[in-house]
Amino acid sequence: MKMAKNMETSLMKNAYTVSTVTHAFIDHFVKERNLPRTQLSFLPNGVDLDTLYPMPYNEDYAKKMGVAGKKVFTYAGTHADYQGLDVILDAAKLITDPNIVFLMVGKGPERQRLIDRGKNENITNVVFGDSPFNETALLMSIAYAAIVVLRNIPAALKMRLSKTFPPLACGVPVIFGGVGESADIIEQESCGIKTPPENPQKLAEAVIDLAADPAKRDTFSKAGRALAEREFSWKVITEKWLKEVEAIGQNN
């Protein structure tokens, strides 16, 4: 590990620029690797607005997913341990409204365990479905809101989860259970609700609150799409990054 860290540091210090996906990583490399801030550039996760955009509710797709006629709270992404997806099942058990359903889409090492847990505990308001990434806009058309969660681990403070941004581009609010730059963006830009990590009670309360307030949901929806257009389209992100790279060249 020490050899790998030394090699990484050497490569960074001899690089034209080191691109990072979060501001927290910029601070980390300045502090921990003694890199000059002027050598670091920012290239965060973004979205393709040509393929991810608000679509009318697709009844056929809702039927295909088994959630027609419901207010759907969708988790779409990898089912991995670091996300702590049990919090979604725990929150689902606290919700008695028959019109609310959680839809969990994606793959990963935790998925089968979660499916088995749902069956064993008879958690009927959690539905597991399959949807390839090229159907994301369709998937989001049936989502009342998107759920993004992250365990309370030190690395979370430096993370900006890519799964946060496709829903926003599609005009779908995000309920973010966790900490880090993604959670802060959701809260500061008023395009969803931020809840504490690994807290099923607060997650359930946020779901119930949003389900009961379509006007708030629509306000979050518009703010999220506007934010994606302003900050997170690949066109905007790459143009800003290229300007940073150009400035680095001028300063050297």
PyMOL commands that set and color helices and strands:
alter all, ss='L'
color gray80, all
select helices_A, chain A and resi 2-13+23-32+37-39+59-65+81-83+86-94+111-120+133-141+154-158+162-169+181-188+200-211+214-232+234-251
alter helices_A, ss='H'
color red, helices_A
select strands_A, chain A and resi 18-20+40-42+71-76+100-105+126-129+145-149+174-177+192-195
alter strands_A, ss='S'
color yellow, strands_A
deselect
rebuild
show_as cartoon
